[in-house]
Amino acid sequence: MAKRNQTPPKSFEEALSELEQILNEIEGGEVGLEESLVKYERGNFLIQHCRGVLNSAEKQIELLGKAADGSLQSTAMAESAPDPGADPPAAAAQSPGAQ
């Protein structure tokens, strides 16, 4: 299946909402095979987007630590967006039911 340019969602919550909608439509059997494949491709893109957002949040949390005097200290993190054109890791290529 050819990769298409995908538009990232505006927020993590929007991505989750769209994923839920895609899942309901595919599971509901209301869409044909071709449209299901397009929706599945979009779902995989959204999953990768969400993983990137979560990984970034995890790195920011790891940078938050305690200073020598016991107070909280935050270290600035360079802004880096996940590459939506990158190939997904092997685990992401599995079907949702395989996890």
C-alpha angles and dihedrals in degrees: 000000000000117000115243129204105264126204111228117230120253094242144009090251091052089052092052092048092051090048091053091050092050092049092050092049094048094043091045090062091226095127131065126245097265093048090045090056091051090049091047090053090050090048091054090050091051092049090054090047091052092047090052092051092047093047090051091050090049091053091050090051091050090054091055106091144142123280121227091266092055097255121127116266128193123202117207114243124212112251111247126166121209114257105249090195094058120108113256119248116263092257091057092052091065119098115263092250093055094071 
